[in-house]
C-alpha cells in the first residue's frame, strides 16, 4: 500500500505511482473526500494552478472581475 509522510509544515508528497494513476501533473489540485469517519479518499481536483490566467497586480482591471456582492441578503 502506498504511503506518505507529513512534513513539519503539513505537506505530503504523493507517491509517483499514485500521481500517475490519478493522472496528476505539476500544478494540479487534489480533493480529499471523507469516505467514512476519519478516512479519506484522494481524487483529482477540479482546477490546477495552470488553469488560472496570470493577473497584473499593477493594474486595477482584475478588481472588476471579483464578485463582491453579498449573497446573504
C-alpha distances in whole Angstrom, upper triangle without the diagonal:
4,6,10,13,16,20,23,24,21,19,16,15,12,10,13,11,10,14,15,14,15,18,19,21,23,25,23,22,19,20,18,19,19,18,19,20,18,15,15,14,14,17,19,22,26,27,26,29,30,31,34,37,38,41,44,45,48,49,49,49,45,46,48,44,43,44,45,47,46,45,45,49
4,7,11,14,17,20,21,18,16,12,11,9,7,10,8,8,11,13,12,13,16,16,18,19,21,20,19,16,18,16,18,18,18,20,21,18,15,14,13,12,15,17,20,23,24,23,25,27,28,31,34,35,38,41,41,45,46,46,45,42,43,45,42,40,41,43,44,44,43,43,47
4,7,10,13,17,18,15,13,10,9,8,7,11,11,10,12,15,14,15,18,17,19,19,21,19,18,16,17,15,17,17,18,19,19,16,14,13,13,12,15,17,20,23,24,23,25,26,28,30,33,34,37,40,40,43,44,45,44,41,42,44,41,39,40,41,43,42,41,42,46
4,7,9,13,14,11,10,6,6,6,7,11,12,11,12,15,16,16,18,16,18,18,19,18,17,15,16,15,17,18,19,20,20,17,15,14,14,13,16,17,19,23,23,21,23,25,27,28,31,32,34,37,37,40,42,42,42,38,39,41,38,37,38,39,41,41,40,40,44
4,6,10,11,9,8,6,7,9,10,14,16,14,15,19,19,19,21,19,20,19,20,20,18,17,18,16,19,19,21,21,21,17,16,16,16,15,18,20,21,25,25,23,24,26,28,29,32,32,34,37,36,40,41,42,42,38,39,42,39,37,38,39,41,41,40,41,44
4,7,8,6,5,5,8,10,13,16,18,16,17,20,21,20,22,19,20,19,19,19,17,16,17,15,18,18,20,21,20,16,16,15,16,15,18,19,20,24,23,22,22,25,27,28,31,30,32,35,34,37,39,39,39,36,37,39,36,34,35,36,38,38,37,38,41
4,5,5,5,6,9,12,14,17,20,18,18,22,23,22,24,21,21,19,19,20,18,18,19,18,21,22,24,25,23,20,20,19,20,18,21,22,22,25,24,22,22,25,27,27,30,29,31,33,32,35,37,38,38,35,36,39,36,34,36,36,39,38,38,38,42
4,6,7,10,13,16,18,21,24,22,22,26,27,26,27,24,24,22,21,22,21,20,21,20,23,23,26,26,25,21,22,21,22,21,24,24,24,27,26,24,24,27,29,29,31,30,31,33,32,35,37,37,38,35,35,38,36,34,36,36,38,38,38,38,42
4,6,9,12,15,18,21,24,22,21,25,26,24,25,22,22,20,19,20,18,18,19,18,21,22,25,26,24,21,21,20,21,20,22,22,22,24,23,21,20,24,26,25,28,27,28,30,28,31,33,34,35,31,32,35,33,30,32,32,35,34,34,35,38
4,7,10,13,16,19,21,19,19,22,23,21,23,20,20,19,18,18,16,15,16,14,18,18,21,22,21,17,17,16,18,16,19,19,19,22,21,20,20,23,25,25,27,27,28,30,29,32,34,34,35,31,32,34,32,30,31,31,34,33,33,33,37
4,7,10,13,15,18,16,15,19,20,18,20,17,17,15,15,15,13,13,14,14,17,19,21,22,22,18,18,16,17,14,17,17,17,20,19,17,17,20,22,22,25,25,27,29,28,32,33,34,34,30,31,34,31,30,31,32,34,34,34,34,38
4,6,9,12,15,13,12,16,17,16,17,15,15,14,14,14,13,12,14,13,16,18,20,21,21,18,16,14,14,12,15,15,16,19,19,17,18,20,22,23,26,26,29,31,31,34,36,36,36,33,34,36,33,32,33,34,36,36,35,36,40
4,6,9,11,10,10,13,15,14,15,12,13,12,13,13,13,12,14,14,18,19,21,23,23,20,18,16,15,13,15,15,16,19,19,16,17,19,22,23,26,26,29,31,31,34,36,37,37,33,35,37,34,33,34,35,38,38,37,38,42
4,6,8,6,6,10,11,10,12,10,11,12,13,12,12,10,13,13,16,18,19,21,22,19,17,14,13,10,12,12,14,18,18,16,17,19,21,23,26,27,29,32,33,36,37,38,37,34,35,37,34,33,34,36,38,38,37,38,42
4,6,5,6,9,10,11,12,11,13,13,15,15,15,14,16,16,18,20,21,23,24,21,18,16,15,12,14,14,17,20,20,19,20,21,23,26,29,29,32,35,36,39,40,41,40,37,39,40,37,36,38,39,41,42,41,42,46
4,5,5,6,9,10,10,9,10,12,15,14,15,14,17,18,20,22,23,26,27,24,21,19,17,14,15,14,17,20,20,18,19,20,22,25,27,28,32,34,35,39,40,41,40,37,39,40,37,37,38,40,42,42,42,43,47
4,6,5,6,9,10,10,12,14,17,15,16,15,17,18,20,22,22,24,26,24,21,18,16,13,14,14,17,20,21,19,22,22,24,27,29,31,34,37,38,41,42,43,42,39,41,42,39,38,39,42,43,44,42,44,47
4,5,5,6,8,9,11,13,15,13,14,12,14,14,16,18,18,21,23,20,17,15,12,10,10,11,14,17,18,17,20,20,22,25,28,29,32,35,36,40,40,41,40,36,38,40,36,35,36,38,40,40,39,40,44
4,6,5,6,5,8,10,12,10,11,10,13,14,16,19,20,23,25,22,19,16,13,10,10,9,12,15,15,14,16,17,18,21,24,26,29,32,33,36,37,38,37,33,35,37,33,33,34,36,38,38,37,39,42
4,5,5,6,8,11,14,12,14,13,16,17,19,22,22,25,27,25,22,19,16,13,12,11,14,17,17,16,18,18,20,23,26,27,31,34,35,38,39,40,38,35,37,38,35,35,36,38,40,41,40,41,45
4,5,8,11,14,16,14,14,13,15,16,17,20,19,23,25,23,20,17,14,11,10,10,14,16,18,17,20,20,21,24,27,29,32,36,37,40,41,41,40,36,38,39,36,35,36,39,40,40,39,41,44
4,5,9,12,13,10,11,9,11,13,14,17,17,21,23,22,18,15,12,9,7,6,10,13,14,14,17,17,18,21,24,26,29,33,34,37,38,38,36,33,35,36,32,32,32,35,36,37,35,37,40
4,7,10,12,9,11,11,13,16,17,21,21,24,27,25,22,19,15,12,10,8,11,13,13,12,15,15,16,19,22,24,27,31,32,36,36,36,35,32,34,34,31,31,32,35,36,37,36,38,41
4,7,8,6,8,8,12,14,17,20,21,24,26,24,21,18,15,11,10,7,9,11,11,10,12,12,14,17,20,21,25,28,29,33,33,34,32,29,31,32,29,29,30,32,34,35,34,36,39
4,6,6,9,11,14,17,20,23,24,28,29,27,24,21,18,15,13,10,11,13,12,9,11,10,12,15,18,19,22,25,27,30,31,32,30,27,30,31,28,28,30,32,34,35,35,37,40
4,6,9,11,15,18,21,24,26,29,30,28,25,22,20,16,15,12,12,14,12,8,9,9,12,14,16,17,20,23,24,27,28,30,29,26,28,30,26,27,29,31,33,35,34,36,40
4,7,10,13,16,19,23,25,28,29,27,25,21,19,16,14,11,11,12,9,5,5,6,9,10,13,14,17,20,21,25,25,26,25,22,24,26,23,23,25,27,30,31,31,33,36
4,7,10,13,16,20,22,25,26,24,22,19,16,13,11,8,7,8,7,4,6,7,9,11,14,16,19,22,23,27,27,28,27,23,25,27,23,23,24,27,29,30,29,31,35
4,7,10,13,16,19,22,23,21,19,16,14,10,9,6,5,7,6,5,8,10,11,12,16,17,20,23,24,27,28,28,27,23,25,26,23,22,23,25,27,28,27,29,32
4,7,10,13,15,18,19,18,16,12,10,6,6,5,4,8,9,9,11,14,14,16,19,21,23,27,27,31,31,31,30,26,28,29,25,24,25,27,28,29,27,29,32
4,6,10,12,15,16,15,13,9,8,6,5,6,5,8,10,11,14,16,16,18,21,23,25,29,29,32,33,32,31,27,28,29,26,24,24,26,27,27,25,27,30
4,7,9,12,13,11,9,6,6,5,7,9,9,12,14,15,17,20,20,21,25,26,28,32,31,35,35,35,34,30,31,32,29,27,27,28,29,28,27,27,31
4,6,9,11,10,8,5,5,6,7,10,11,13,16,17,20,22,22,23,27,29,31,34,34,38,38,37,36,32,32,33,30,28,27,29,29,28,26,27,31
4,6,7,7,6,4,6,9,11,14,14,17,19,21,23,26,26,27,31,32,34,37,37,40,41,39,39,35,35,36,33,31,30,31,31,30,28,28,31
4,7,8,6,5,7,10,12,15,16,18,21,23,26,28,28,29,33,35,37,40,40,44,44,43,42,38,38,39,36,34,33,34,34,33,30,30,34
4,6,5,7,9,13,15,19,19,22,25,26,29,31,31,32,36,38,39,43,42,46,46,45,44,40,40,41,38,36,35,36,36,34,32,31,35
4,6,8,12,15,17,21,21,24,26,27,30,33,32,33,37,38,40,43,42,46,46,45,44,41,40,41,38,36,35,35,35,33,31,31,34
4,7,10,13,16,20,20,23,25,26,28,31,31,32,36,37,38,41,40,44,45,44,43,39,39,41,38,35,35,35,36,34,32,32,35
4,7,10,13,17,18,21,23,24,27,29,29,31,34,36,37,41,40,44,44,43,43,39,39,41,37,35,35,36,36,35,33,33,37
4,7,10,13,14,17,19,20,23,25,26,27,31,32,34,37,37,41,41,40,40,36,36,38,34,32,32,33,34,33,31,31,35
4,6,10,12,15,17,18,21,23,23,25,29,31,33,36,36,40,41,40,39,35,36,37,34,32,32,33,34,33,31,32,36
4,7,9,12,14,15,18,20,20,22,26,27,30,33,33,37,38,37,36,32,33,35,31,30,30,32,33,32,31,32,35
4,6,9,12,13,16,18,18,20,24,26,28,32,32,36,36,36,34,31,32,33,29,28,28,30,31,31,29,31,34
4,7,9,9,13,14,14,17,20,22,25,29,29,33,33,33,31,28,30,30,27,26,26,29,30,30,29,31,34
4,6,7,11,12,12,14,18,20,22,26,26,30,30,30,28,25,26,27,23,22,23,25,26,27,25,27,31
4,7,10,12,10,12,16,18,20,24,25,29,28,28,26,22,24,24,20,20,20,23,24,25,23,25,29
4,7,8,6,8,12,15,17,21,22,25,25,25,23,19,21,22,18,18,19,22,23,24,23,26,29
4,5,6,8,11,13,16,19,20,24,24,24,23,20,22,23,19,19,21,23,25,27,26,29,32
4,5,6,9,10,13,16,17,21,21,22,20,17,19,21,18,18,20,22,25,26,26,29,32
4,6,8,9,13,16,18,21,21,22,21,18,21,22,19,19,22,24,27,29,29,31,34
4,7,10,12,16,18,21,21,21,19,16,19,20,16,17,19,22,24,26,26,29,31
4,6,9,13,14,18,17,18,16,13,15,16,13,14,16,19,22,24,24,27,29
4,6,10,12,15,14,15,13,11,14,15,12,14,17,20,22,25,25,29,31
4,7,9,12,12,14,12,10,13,15,13,15,18,20,23,26,27,30,32
4,6,9,8,10,9,7,10,12,11,12,16,18,21,24,25,28,30
4,5,6,8,8,7,10,13,12,14,18,19,23,25,27,30,32
4,5,7,9,7,9,12,13,13,17,18,21,24,26,29,30
4,7,9,9,11,14,15,16,19,20,23,26,29,31,32
4,5,7,9,11,12,14,17,18,21,24,27,30,30
4,5,6,8,10,11,14,15,18,21,23,26,27
4,5,6,7,10,13,14,17,21,23,26,26
4,5,5,7,11,12,16,19,21,24,25
4,5,5,9,9,13,16,18,21,22
4,6,8,9,12,15,17,21,21
4,7,9,12,15,16,20,21
4,6,9,12,13,17,18
4,6,9,10,13,14
4,6,9,12,13
4,6,9,9
4,5,6
4,6
4
